[in-house]
Amino acid sequence: MAAGGVWVFRKDGVMELKSAGLEPSAAAPSKKALVYVPANETVRSLEALERRLGSLGWERYYENRDIVQLHRRDGGVDLIALPRDFARFRSTHMYDVVVKNRHHFKVVDI
């Protein structure tokens, strides 16, 4: 099985597979943060995120001991599922929030 990496075109037009393990900085995953754009505020807790989403028309729809689901008050079909434990909040959750609230949130590298 082939190792992972990136294909790069050399100056002579030949493609070469560069191993991802050659550059330690490229191998280390970057940390992400969710930012509420109007206030330029980094979201640091589930409570803060729910407060911001609440002002945008989102409310709790379903919750159990592991997740909290939010839906739009206006009856839209969108759902946002978030882990109750903010330490388990990952970039996939962040991008879910961003896609459903495009002009209000963004994901940044920290």
All heavy atoms as an XYZ file, in Angstrom:
882
protein
N       0.849     -1.178      0.000
C       0.000      0.000      0.000
C       0.891      1.235      0.000
O       1.879      1.314      0.708
C      -0.899     -0.030      1.231
C      -1.825      1.142      1.315
S      -2.909      0.983      2.753
C      -4.435      0.827      1.905
N       0.536      2.256     -0.775
C       1.338      3.472     -0.896
C       1.183      4.349      0.334
O       0.123      4.404      0.947
C       0.911      4.244     -2.137
N       2.261      5.027      0.677
C       2.224      5.959      1.798
C       1.545      7.249      1.358
O       1.535      7.586      0.186
C       3.643      6.242      2.277
N       0.992      7.992      2.306
C       0.332      9.245      2.001
C       1.336     10.324      1.681
O       2.516     10.235      2.010
N       0.889     11.358      1.027
C       1.771     12.458      0.687
C       1.082     13.414     -0.260
O      -0.126     13.382     -0.441
N       1.880     14.248     -0.911
C       1.381     15.252     -1.840
C       2.134     15.117     -3.146
O       3.373     15.001     -3.160
C       1.596     16.671     -1.254
C       1.152     17.739     -2.230
C       0.878     16.823      0.070
N       1.394     15.133     -4.266
C       2.023     15.110     -5.578
C       2.441     16.518     -5.945
O       1.667     17.458     -5.861
C       1.066     14.556     -6.627
C       0.861     13.081     -6.508
C      -0.173     12.445     -5.905
C       1.737     12.068     -6.983
N      -0.009     11.080     -5.976
C       1.162     10.825     -6.636
C       2.954     12.070     -7.654
C       1.762      9.613     -6.948
C       3.547     10.866     -7.966
C       2.963      9.652     -7.620
N       3.714     16.676     -6.367
C       4.280     17.971     -6.715
C       4.872     17.883     -8.111
O       5.537     16.894     -8.446
C       5.383     18.369     -5.701
C       6.017     19.695     -6.075
C       4.814     18.427     -4.295
N       4.635     18.922     -8.931
C       5.263     18.983    -10.251
C       6.652     19.593    -10.106
O       6.811     20.680     -9.564
C       4.438     19.845    -11.211
C       3.257     19.138    -11.787
C       1.995     19.339    -11.270
C       3.420     18.267    -12.855
C       0.905     18.686    -11.800
C       2.340     17.608    -13.391
C       1.075     17.817    -12.868
N       7.657     18.878    -10.608
C       9.005     19.419    -10.633
C       9.148     20.333    -11.841
O       8.286     20.352    -12.721
C      10.030     18.288    -10.709
C      10.020     17.417     -9.475
C      11.182     16.444     -9.423
N      11.550     15.882    -10.731
C      11.985     14.655    -10.936
N      12.108     13.837     -9.911
N      12.310     14.234    -12.127
N      10.254     21.075    -11.922
C      10.479     22.005    -13.025
C      10.588     21.302    -14.374
O      10.267     21.872    -15.401
C      11.730     22.837    -12.770
C      11.536     23.833    -11.657
C      12.732     24.719    -11.480
C      12.445     25.670    -10.343
N      13.506     26.615    -10.115
N      11.018     20.033    -14.353
C      11.127     19.297    -15.618
C       9.799     18.656    -16.029
O       9.740     17.905    -16.997
C      12.233     18.243    -15.534
C      11.986     17.216    -14.435
O      10.953     17.279    -13.753
O      12.858     16.343    -14.265
N       8.704     18.972    -15.310
C       7.383     18.498    -15.672
C       7.007     17.140    -15.111
O       5.916     16.654    -15.357
N       7.892     16.509    -14.348
C       7.621     15.199    -13.779
C       6.953     15.371    -12.425
O       7.343     16.221    -11.632
C       8.930     14.391    -13.643
C       8.689     13.069    -12.957
C       9.572     14.190    -15.008
N       5.928     14.548    -12.167
C       5.269     14.585    -10.861
C       6.040     13.718     -9.883
O       6.513     12.638    -10.236
C       3.831     14.074    -10.967
C       2.897     15.046    -11.635
S       1.202     14.449    -11.781
C       0.768     14.096    -10.116
N       6.154     14.204     -8.664
C       6.892     13.488     -7.628
C       6.043     13.453     -6.360
O       5.419     14.444     -5.993
C       8.211     14.219     -7.365
C       9.059     13.612     -6.303
C      10.353     14.403     -6.106
O      10.502     15.509     -6.660
O      11.191     13.901     -5.364
N       6.011     12.304     -5.702
C       5.261     12.167     -4.457
C       6.143     12.588     -3.291
O       7.173     11.975     -3.034
C       4.786     10.720     -4.257
C       3.975     10.444     -2.994
C       2.684     11.249     -3.005
C       3.674      8.967     -2.869
N       5.727     13.644     -2.610
C       6.441     14.116     -1.421
C       5.753     13.517     -0.209
O       4.544     13.667     -0.029
C       6.407     15.642     -1.310
C       7.120     16.364     -2.415
C       8.593     16.327     -2.180
C       9.285     17.231     -3.199
N      10.689     17.306     -2.978
N       6.514     12.855      0.628
C       5.959     12.225      1.817
C       5.516     13.276      2.815
O       6.204     14.274      3.036
C       6.998     11.309      2.460
O       6.523     10.813      3.679
N       4.375     13.042      3.441
C       3.860     13.974      4.439
C       4.732     13.986      5.684
O       4.710     14.916      6.457
C       2.429     13.609      4.810
N       5.531     12.942      5.894
C       6.358     12.851      7.082
C       7.647     13.652      7.016
O       8.367     13.749      7.990
N       7.961     14.271      5.881
C       9.207     15.008      5.755
C       9.202     16.323      6.517
O      10.213     16.741      7.037
C       9.519     15.284      4.279
C       9.886     14.070      3.440
C      10.129     14.491      2.002
C      11.113     13.367      3.999
N       8.064     16.975      6.571
C       7.982     18.259      7.254
C       7.147     18.112      8.517
O       5.940     17.920      8.448
C       7.345     19.308      6.339
C       8.164     19.589      5.104
C       7.492     20.628      4.227
O       6.965     21.602      4.792
O       7.509     20.452      3.016
N       7.760     18.215      9.689
C       7.007     18.045     10.925
C       5.868     19.043     11.073
O       4.821     18.724     11.600
C       8.039     18.240     12.032
C       9.365     18.307     11.384
C       9.161     18.474      9.914
N       6.046     20.261     10.589
C       4.995     21.263     10.734
C       3.767     20.902      9.905
O       2.645     21.206     10.272
C       5.501     22.646     10.342
O       5.898     22.638      8.981
N       3.969     20.236      8.776
C       2.843     19.850      7.931
C       2.100     18.653      8.523
O       0.916     18.481      8.292
C       3.328     19.525      6.528
N       2.801     17.817      9.262
C       2.181     16.619      9.820
C       1.329     16.938     11.053
O       0.378     16.233     11.338
C       3.247     15.606     10.197
N       1.669     17.989     11.779
C       0.940     18.338     12.994
C      -0.380     19.013     12.624
O      -0.391     19.970     11.861
C       1.770     19.277     13.855
N      -1.502     18.518     13.129
C      -2.776     19.154     12.814
C      -2.873     20.526     13.475
O      -2.418     20.709     14.601
C      -3.812     18.196     13.391
C      -3.086     17.430     14.438
C      -1.649     17.376     14.020
N      -3.426     21.476     12.745
C      -3.557     22.814     13.323
C      -4.810     22.866     14.187
O      -5.804     22.208     13.907
C      -3.636     23.860     12.216
O      -4.787     23.642     11.434
N      -4.747     23.652     15.233
C      -5.902     23.825     16.105
C      -6.791     24.889     15.496
O      -6.325     25.836     14.884
C      -5.463     24.216     17.505
C      -4.733     23.110     18.205
C      -4.698     23.363     19.680
C      -4.072     22.166     20.351
N      -4.817     21.775     21.516
N      -8.079     24.712     15.687
C      -9.072     25.626     15.132
C      -9.858     26.289     16.249
O      -9.952     25.766     17.353
C     -10.057     24.871     14.229
C      -9.435     24.039     13.143
C      -9.009     24.874     11.995
C      -8.514     23.988     10.852
N      -7.896     24.770      9.830
N     -10.421     27.440     15.937
C     -11.297     28.144     16.869
C     -12.471     28.712     16.092
O     -12.338     29.103     14.931
C     -10.547     29.265     17.576
N     -13.616     28.754     16.736
C     -14.811     29.335     16.146
C     -14.916     30.776     16.617
O     -14.812     31.055     17.816
C     -16.045     28.543     16.587
C     -17.387     28.988     16.008
C     -17.433     28.760     14.505
C     -18.524     28.239     16.684
N     -15.095     31.695     15.667
C     -15.156     33.121     15.985
C     -16.519     33.677     15.584
O     -16.998     33.429     14.472
C     -14.039     33.893     15.245
C     -14.166     35.393     15.461
C     -12.674     33.407     15.692
N     -17.139     34.410     16.515
C     -18.369     35.132     16.218
C     -17.954     36.453     15.590
O     -17.379     37.324     16.243
C     -19.178     35.344     17.498
C     -20.466     36.082     17.289
C     -21.496     35.520     16.534
C     -20.665     37.330     17.847
C     -22.692     36.194     16.342
C     -21.858     38.013     17.662
C     -22.860     37.440     16.900
O     -24.035     38.114     16.706
N     -18.200     36.597     14.281
C     -17.648     37.692     13.483
C     -18.114     39.081     13.922
O     -17.269     39.974     14.060
C     -17.940     37.454     11.982
C     -17.497     38.632     11.134
C     -17.253     36.173     11.515
N     -19.409     39.337     14.153
C     -19.808     40.716     14.497
C     -19.083     41.290     15.711
O     -18.817     42.492     15.762
C     -21.312     40.597     14.766
C     -21.742     39.424     13.939
C     -20.582     38.466     14.011
N     -18.741     40.456     16.689
C     -18.045     40.944     17.883
C     -16.566     40.559     17.875
O     -15.848     40.896     18.808
C     -18.705     40.387     19.137
N     -16.119     39.846     16.842
C     -14.753     39.323     16.766
C     -14.395     38.581     18.058
O     -13.335     38.757     18.629
C     -13.753     40.443     16.475
C     -12.433     39.888     15.986
O     -12.378     38.808     15.400
N     -11.360     40.617     16.237
N     -15.327     37.735     18.511
C     -15.186     37.022     19.774
C     -14.985     35.533     19.525
O     -15.745     34.908     18.790
C     -16.459     37.228     20.606
C     -16.536     36.400     21.851
C     -17.917     36.435     22.477
O     -18.767     37.230     22.053
O     -18.153     35.636     23.395
N     -13.953     34.961     20.150
C     -13.735     33.518     20.072
C     -14.717     32.829     21.003
O     -14.837     33.193     22.169
C     -12.295     33.166     20.481
O     -11.387     33.848     19.604
C     -12.051     31.673     20.383
N     -15.421     31.829     20.467
C     -16.399     31.085     21.261
C     -15.642     30.088     22.127
O     -14.913     29.247     21.619
C     -17.410     30.361     20.354
C     -18.377     29.543     21.174
C     -18.145     31.362     19.480
N     -15.808     30.178     23.454
C     -15.042     29.353     24.377
C     -15.886     28.394     25.211
O     -15.343     27.647     26.022
C     -14.226     30.245     25.311
C     -13.262     31.135     24.559
C     -12.368     31.909     25.497
N     -11.608     32.920     24.808
C     -10.510     32.695     24.121
N     -10.043     31.481     24.006
N      -9.866     33.677     23.519
N     -17.207     28.417     25.017
C     -18.061     27.507     25.787
C     -19.350     27.239     25.020
O     -19.749     28.018     24.143
C     -18.388     28.105     27.157
O     -19.246     29.217     27.014
N     -20.000     26.151     25.385
C     -21.283     25.816     24.782
C     -22.324     26.875     25.128
O     -23.140     27.252     24.288
C     -21.745     24.433     25.257
C     -23.067     23.932     24.692
C     -23.002     23.798     23.183
C     -23.444     22.603     25.324
N     -22.280     27.398     26.331
C     -23.231     28.419     26.760
C     -23.090     29.687     25.911
O     -24.087     30.279     25.494
C     -23.043     28.761     28.246
C     -23.387     27.628     29.189
C     -22.299     26.550     29.280
O     -21.128     26.800     28.911
O     -22.649     25.433     29.691
N     -21.851     30.098     25.653
C     -21.618     31.291     24.831
C     -22.105     31.061     23.406
O     -22.714     31.949     22.793
C     -20.139     31.654     24.837
N     -21.853     29.875     22.863
C     -22.300     29.557     21.511
C     -23.822     29.533     21.445
O     -24.418     30.095     20.526
C     -21.715     28.221     21.050
C     -22.134     27.758     19.659
C     -21.797     28.794     18.597
C     -21.466     26.420     19.336
N     -24.466     28.913     22.422
C     -25.934     28.872     22.441
C     -26.526     30.277     22.553
O     -27.550     30.570     21.933
C     -26.431     28.016     23.600
C     -26.439     26.546     23.291
C     -27.236     25.763     24.317
O     -28.458     25.619     24.129
O     -26.631     25.316     25.296
N     -25.888     31.133     23.325
C     -26.361     32.514     23.472
C     -26.311     33.238     22.122
O     -27.271     33.897     21.713
C     -25.522     33.233     24.526
C     -26.058     34.538     24.989
C     -25.332     35.104     26.201
N     -23.871     35.055     26.127
C     -23.110     34.201     26.825
N     -23.662     33.334     27.648
N     -21.796     34.226     26.711
N     -25.191     33.088     21.399
C     -25.042     33.725     20.084
C     -26.017     33.132     19.070
O     -26.646     33.863     18.304
C     -23.612     33.590     19.570
C     -22.579     34.340     20.375
C     -22.848     35.814     20.358
N     -21.758     36.530     20.990
C     -21.775     37.827     21.209
N     -22.827     38.548     20.871
N     -20.759     38.416     21.793
N     -26.142     31.808     19.065
C     -27.072     31.163     18.137
C     -28.516     31.522     18.472
O     -29.344     31.692     17.569
C     -26.872     29.649     18.147
C     -25.585     29.150     17.485
C     -25.406     27.654     17.734
C     -25.580     29.449     15.996
N     -28.825     31.659     19.756
C     -30.172     32.054     20.173
C     -30.557     33.416     19.616
O     -31.699     33.634     19.197
N     -29.599     34.343     19.588
C     -29.878     35.674     19.040
C     -30.077     35.628     17.525
O     -30.635     36.559     16.950
C     -28.746     36.642     19.393
O     -27.563     36.314     18.689
N     -29.650     34.526     16.893
C     -29.817     34.362     15.444
C     -31.031     33.494     15.096
O     -31.217     33.117     13.944
C     -28.548     33.743     14.841
C     -27.282     34.576     14.989
C     -26.071     33.790     14.512
C     -27.410     35.880     14.218
N     -31.830     33.135     16.100
C     -33.056     32.396     15.837
C     -32.968     30.895     16.051
O     -33.868     30.162     15.642
N     -31.930     30.418     16.708
C     -31.796     28.986     16.997
C     -32.255     28.703     18.418
O     -32.081     29.522     19.313
C     -30.333     28.553     16.849
C     -29.830     28.604     15.448
C     -29.277     29.687     14.817
C     -29.823     27.548     14.496
N     -28.931     29.358     13.539
C     -29.250     28.054     13.307
C     -30.242     26.224     14.532
C     -29.091     27.271     12.174
C     -30.077     25.447     13.391
C     -29.517     25.964     12.231
N     -32.855     27.527     18.629
C     -33.242     27.113     19.973
C     -33.027     25.612     20.125
O     -32.929     24.889     19.143
C     -34.700     27.472     20.252
C     -35.699     26.749     19.400
C     -37.129     27.207     19.649
O     -37.331     28.178     20.397
O     -38.032     26.589     19.071
N     -32.957     25.173     21.381
C     -32.757     23.742     21.650
C     -33.934     22.949     21.121
O     -35.087     23.306     21.315
C     -32.600     23.482     23.138
C     -31.220     23.806     23.624
C     -30.993     23.234     24.991
N     -29.644     23.605     25.419
C     -28.989     22.982     26.346
N     -29.525     21.957     26.967
N     -27.781     23.366     26.673
N     -33.585     21.866     20.451
C     -34.590     20.994     19.873
C     -34.611     19.651     20.580
O     -35.657     19.106     20.866
C     -34.283     20.812     18.379
C     -35.177     19.852     17.658
C     -36.500     20.164     17.406
C     -34.686     18.630     17.219
C     -37.332     19.280     16.735
C     -35.508     17.746     16.540
C     -36.820     18.075     16.299
O     -37.626     17.202     15.639
N     -33.428     19.132     20.858
C     -33.306     17.813     21.467
C     -32.000     17.781     22.228
O     -31.011     18.352     21.792
C     -33.302     16.732     20.380
C     -33.006     15.344     20.891
C     -33.993     14.592     21.501
C     -31.736     14.796     20.777
C     -33.725     13.320     21.978
C     -31.457     13.528     21.244
C     -32.452     12.792     21.837
O     -32.178     11.546     22.310
N     -32.005     17.121     23.356
C     -30.763     16.952     24.086
C     -30.778     15.630     24.830
O     -31.828     15.117     25.199
C     -30.496     18.102     25.043
C     -31.518     18.250     26.149
C     -31.191     19.424     27.037
O     -30.226     19.336     27.809
O     -31.924     20.418     26.950
N     -29.611     15.066     24.967
C     -29.432     13.908     25.831
C     -28.138     14.140     26.594
O     -27.605     15.245     26.588
C     -29.459     12.596     25.038
C     -28.293     12.436     24.096
O     -27.240     13.044     24.259
N     -28.461     11.609     23.089
N     -27.596     13.121     27.187
C     -26.400     13.350     28.017
C     -25.154     13.619     27.198
O     -24.176     14.121     27.725
C     -26.177     12.182     28.957
C     -25.912     10.891     28.252
C     -25.814      9.737     29.210
N     -25.215      8.653     28.463
C     -24.268      7.877     28.907
N     -23.843      8.035     30.126
N     -23.763      6.946     28.159
N     -25.167     13.325     25.882
C     -23.977     13.514     25.050
C     -24.052     14.697     24.095
O     -23.050     15.328     23.816
C     -23.701     12.247     24.230
C     -23.361     11.061     25.110
O     -22.708     11.260     26.151
O     -23.753      9.936     24.760
N     -25.237     14.971     23.541
C     -25.350     16.018     22.525
C     -26.479     16.983     22.828
O     -27.415     16.682     23.553
C     -25.565     15.433     21.108
C     -26.910     14.713     21.020
C     -24.427     14.558     20.682
C     -27.334     14.386     19.613
N     -26.362     18.153     22.213
C     -27.420     19.160     22.212
C     -27.721     19.449     20.749
O     -26.807     19.693     19.971
C     -26.953     20.455     22.915
C     -27.991     21.550     22.774
C     -26.630     20.200     24.366
N     -28.989     19.389     20.367
C     -29.385     19.735     19.012
C     -30.134     21.050     19.033
O     -30.970     21.285     19.908
C     -30.275     18.660     18.391
C     -29.523     17.448     17.929
C     -30.426     16.481     17.176
O     -31.642     16.566     17.239
N     -29.804     15.563     16.479
N     -29.848     21.884     18.057
C     -30.513     23.170     17.925
C     -31.211     23.225     16.572
O     -30.715     22.655     15.600
C     -29.495     24.306     18.017
C     -28.639     24.335     19.280
C     -27.443     25.248     19.087
C     -29.451     24.797     20.458
N     -32.355     23.903     16.520
C     -33.045     24.118     15.256
C     -33.524     25.559     15.201
O     -33.574     26.262     16.210
C     -34.220     23.135     15.085
C     -35.413     23.479     15.922
N     -36.582     23.940     15.384
C     -35.604     23.445     17.256
C     -37.452     24.173     16.354
N     -36.886     23.873     17.500
N     -33.874     25.993     13.999
C     -34.345     27.369     13.832
C     -35.787     27.496     14.328
O     -36.620     26.649     14.066
C     -34.278     27.784     12.371
C     -32.866     27.972     11.887
C     -32.898     28.794     10.602
N     -31.562     28.923     10.062
C     -30.741     29.917     10.372
N     -31.112     30.843     11.208
N     -29.545     29.977      9.839
N     -36.026     28.583     15.032
C     -37.376     28.851     15.541
C     -38.391     29.025     14.415
O     -39.565     28.760     14.588
C     -37.384     30.114     16.402
C     -36.937     29.888     17.815
C     -37.212     31.120     18.661
N     -36.272     32.194     18.387
C     -35.120     32.351     19.033
N     -34.767     31.498     19.966
N     -34.328     33.345     18.747
N     -37.928     29.471     13.241
C     -38.845     29.731     12.127
C     -39.309     28.454     11.427
O     -40.015     28.515     10.424
C     -38.221     30.687     11.123
C     -36.974     30.135     10.452
O     -36.655     28.944     10.638
O     -36.316     30.893      9.720
N     -38.901     27.290     11.942
C     -39.372     26.031     11.382
C     -38.519     25.490     10.253
O     -38.944     24.568      9.559
N     -37.350     26.030     10.047
C     -36.457     25.521      9.010
C     -36.045     24.083      9.285
O     -36.225     23.564     10.383
N     -35.488     23.432      8.284
C     -35.116     22.024      8.419
C     -33.701     21.829      8.949
O     -33.290     20.702      9.202
C     -35.270     21.283      7.071
C     -36.721     21.281      6.640
C     -34.383     21.891      6.001
N     -32.941     22.894      9.104
C     -31.559     22.773      9.566
C     -31.489     22.384     11.030
O     -32.251     22.877     11.862
C     -30.806     24.094      9.391
C     -30.516     24.409      7.948
O     -30.394     23.461      7.149
O     -30.400     25.602      7.613
N     -30.540     21.498     11.328
C     -30.230     21.114     12.703
C     -28.740     21.279     12.919
O     -27.933     21.039     12.017
C     -30.583     19.646     12.967
C     -32.036     19.288     13.176
C     -32.177     17.785     13.314
C     -32.602     19.966     14.404
N     -28.368     21.688     14.109
C     -26.964     21.731     14.511
C     -26.830     20.812     15.716
O     -27.538     20.987     16.709
C     -26.508     23.160     14.884
C     -26.605     24.091     13.682
C     -25.092     23.140     15.434
C     -26.290     25.544     14.003
N     -25.957     19.827     15.625
C     -25.707     18.911     16.736
C     -24.356     19.247     17.349
O     -23.345     19.303     16.643
C     -25.729     17.466     16.250
N     -24.339     19.479     18.643
C     -23.119     19.874     19.357
C     -22.893     18.936     20.531
O     -23.845     18.509     21.182
C     -23.266     21.300     19.892
C     -23.581     22.380     18.869
C     -23.933     23.676     19.571
C     -22.414     22.564     17.919
N     -21.634     18.651     20.829
C     -21.372     17.833     22.016
C     -21.645     18.651     23.273
O     -21.343     19.842     23.325
C     -19.892     17.488     21.889
C     -19.316     18.593     21.073
C     -20.400     19.022     20.142
N     -22.238     18.029     24.265
C     -22.504     18.727     25.516
C     -21.192     19.135     26.199
O     -21.095     20.197     26.805
C     -23.321     17.840     26.446
C     -23.655     18.494     27.757
C     -24.552     17.640     28.602
N     -25.858     17.448     28.004
C     -26.815     18.382     27.958
N     -26.605     19.568     28.465
N     -27.982     18.117     27.428
N     -20.179     18.280     26.083
C     -18.855     18.558     26.644
C     -18.074     19.383     25.620
O     -17.693     18.888     24.570
C     -18.137     17.236     26.947
C     -16.743     17.438     27.500
O     -16.360     18.586     27.792
O     -16.037     16.425     27.632
N     -17.819     20.657     25.928
C     -17.160     21.550     24.972
C     -15.743     21.096     24.636
O     -15.207     21.450     23.594
C     -17.163     22.988     25.497
C     -16.958     24.014     24.422
C     -17.977     24.289     23.516
C     -15.767     24.692     24.299
C     -17.798     25.234     22.510
C     -15.571     25.640     23.304
C     -16.598     25.910     22.408
N     -15.132     20.290     25.477
C     -13.795     19.758     25.186
C     -13.836     18.817     23.977
O     -12.811     18.572     23.351
C     -13.235     19.026     26.401
N     -15.013     18.307     23.636
C     -15.172     17.420     22.481
C     -15.642     18.179     21.242
O     -15.967     17.579     20.229
C     -16.158     16.300     22.825
C     -15.614     15.409     23.943
C     -16.572     14.321     24.350
N     -17.013     13.535     23.200
C     -18.223     12.999     23.088
N     -19.096     13.154     24.053
N     -18.547     12.310     22.029
N     -15.679     19.497     21.307
C     -16.094     20.366     20.199
C     -14.976     20.381     19.160
O     -13.873     20.835     19.438
C     -16.356     21.768     20.759
C     -17.022     22.711     19.823
C     -18.319     22.503     19.407
C     -16.366     23.836     19.374
C     -18.954     23.402     18.557
C     -16.976     24.738     18.530
C     -18.276     24.517     18.113
N     -15.230     19.851     17.978
C     -14.220     19.686     16.927
C     -14.509     20.591     15.738
O     -15.562     21.217     15.645
C     -14.186     18.224     16.453
C     -13.904     17.226     17.548
C     -12.434     17.266     17.938
N     -12.133     16.324     18.988
C     -11.825     16.646     20.225
N     -11.792     17.905     20.588
N     -11.553     15.727     21.121
N     -13.576     20.616     14.798
C     -13.731     21.475     13.623
C     -14.968     21.105     12.805
O     -15.582     21.968     12.189
C     -12.478     21.443     12.757
O     -12.241     20.145     12.275
N     -15.367     19.838     12.807
C     -16.583     19.460     12.075
C     -17.811     20.161     12.662
O     -18.691     20.590     11.915
C     -16.797     17.934     12.095
O     -16.757     17.472     13.436
C     -15.761     17.220     11.268
N     -17.861     20.295     13.977
C     -18.963     21.023     14.615
C     -18.886     22.509     14.254
O     -19.903     23.143     13.994
C     -18.916     20.858     16.138
C     -18.977     19.443     16.585
N     -17.881     18.803     17.122
C     -19.976     18.535     16.566
C     -18.219     17.562     17.421
N     -19.480     17.373     17.093
N     -17.662     23.043     14.244
C     -17.472     24.458     13.918
C     -17.955     24.760     12.510
O     -18.682     25.741     12.283
C     -15.997     24.834     14.051
C     -15.459     24.763     15.443
S     -13.704     25.159     15.456
C     -13.212     24.470     17.018
N     -17.557     23.920     11.552
C     -17.954     24.163     10.168
C     -19.453     23.978      9.984
O     -20.061     24.644      9.150
C     -17.158     23.280      9.207
C     -15.741     23.769      9.038
C     -14.666     23.032      9.499
C     -15.481     24.995      8.431
C     -13.367     23.490      9.353
C     -14.188     25.467      8.283
C     -13.132     24.707      8.743
O     -11.860     25.178      8.607
N     -20.076     23.113     10.763
C     -21.528     22.951     10.715
C     -22.203     24.263     11.118
O     -23.162     24.712     10.473
C     -21.955     21.806     11.630
C     -23.413     21.418     11.461
O     -23.953     21.569     10.338
O     -24.015     20.936     12.434
N     -21.694     24.899     12.156
C     -22.233     26.189     12.601
C     -22.007     27.252     11.530
O     -22.908     28.025     11.196
C     -21.591     26.621     13.942
C     -21.969     28.052     14.302
C     -21.986     25.653     15.054
N     -20.803     27.276     10.943
C     -20.467     28.287      9.940
C     -21.348     28.151      8.700
O     -21.876     29.136      8.195
C     -18.970     28.199      9.554
C     -18.662     29.060      8.342
C     -18.101     28.608     10.727
N     -21.512     26.931      8.206
C     -22.295     26.717      6.988
C     -23.740     27.177      7.181
O     -24.343     27.728      6.262
C     -22.246     25.226      6.574
C     -23.304     24.886      5.553
C     -20.864     24.886      6.037
N     -24.276     27.011      8.364
C     -25.675     27.360      8.615
C     -25.857     28.796      9.107
O     -26.983     29.249      9.289
C     -26.279     26.361      9.598
C     -26.343     24.979      8.944
C     -26.660     23.885      9.894
C     -26.633     22.554      9.133
N     -26.553     21.416     10.021
N     -24.740     29.503      9.311
C     -24.766     30.907      9.759
C     -23.605     31.650      9.113
O     -22.737     32.194      9.788
C     -24.641     30.983     11.282
C     -25.744     30.259     11.991
O     -26.825     30.788     12.159
N     -25.491     29.028     12.389
N     -23.583     31.677      7.803
C     -22.414     32.105      7.020
C     -21.834     33.461      7.381
O     -20.637     33.637      7.389
C     -22.742     32.085      5.532
C     -22.930     30.706      5.006
C     -23.018     30.720      3.501
N     -23.449     29.431      2.992
C     -22.653     28.392      2.827
N     -21.392     28.493      3.142
N     -23.116     27.263      2.358
N     -22.645     34.435      7.630
C     -22.123     35.788      7.842
C     -21.860     36.114      9.307
O     -21.444     37.220      9.633
C     -23.087     36.820      7.247
C     -23.334     36.608      5.795
N     -22.357     36.778      4.842
C     -24.430     36.184      5.126
C     -22.843     36.500      3.653
N     -24.104     36.120      3.798
N     -22.069     35.136     10.182
C     -21.951     35.407     11.610
C     -20.797     34.674     12.292
O     -20.370     35.079     13.371
C     -23.263     35.050     12.319
C     -24.417     35.845     11.804
N     -24.651     37.145     12.176
C     -25.393     35.539     10.920
C     -25.716     37.601     11.561
N     -26.184     36.640     10.780
N     -20.323     33.592     11.684
C     -19.245     32.800     12.289
C     -18.188     32.488     11.240
O     -18.475     32.423     10.056
C     -19.790     31.486     12.865
C     -20.676     31.650     14.052
C     -22.047     31.730     13.905
C     -20.141     31.719     15.327
C     -22.887     31.882     14.996
C     -20.969     31.873     16.431
C     -22.336     31.955     16.262
N     -16.966     32.254     11.741
C     -15.895     31.760     10.889
C     -14.979     30.882     11.718
O     -14.951     30.990     12.944
C     -15.111     32.891     10.227
C     -14.297     33.737     11.186
C     -13.550     34.825     10.453
C     -12.770     35.693     11.424
N     -12.030     36.757     10.744
N     -14.228     30.013     11.042
C     -13.263     29.141     11.702
C     -11.876     29.671     11.370
O     -11.574     29.968     10.219
C     -13.408     27.677     11.228
C     -12.348     26.792     11.857
C     -14.799     27.146     11.563
N     -11.035     29.795     12.402
C      -9.672     30.297     12.219
C      -8.674     29.320     12.829
O      -9.008     28.543     13.726
C      -9.496     31.692     12.860
C     -10.380     32.720     12.187
C      -9.751     31.664     14.343
N      -7.445     29.353     12.309
C      -6.350     28.588     12.900
C      -5.797     29.363     14.084
O      -5.677     30.578     14.050
C      -5.224     28.385     11.880
C      -5.633     27.460     10.760
O      -6.374     26.500     11.011
O      -5.202     27.699      9.600
N      -5.463     28.616     15.139
C      -4.845     29.283     16.307
C      -3.470     28.707     16.567
O      -3.110     27.682     16.080
C      -5.721     29.181     17.571
C      -6.074     27.720     17.885
C      -6.956     30.006     17.404
C      -6.797     27.552     19.206
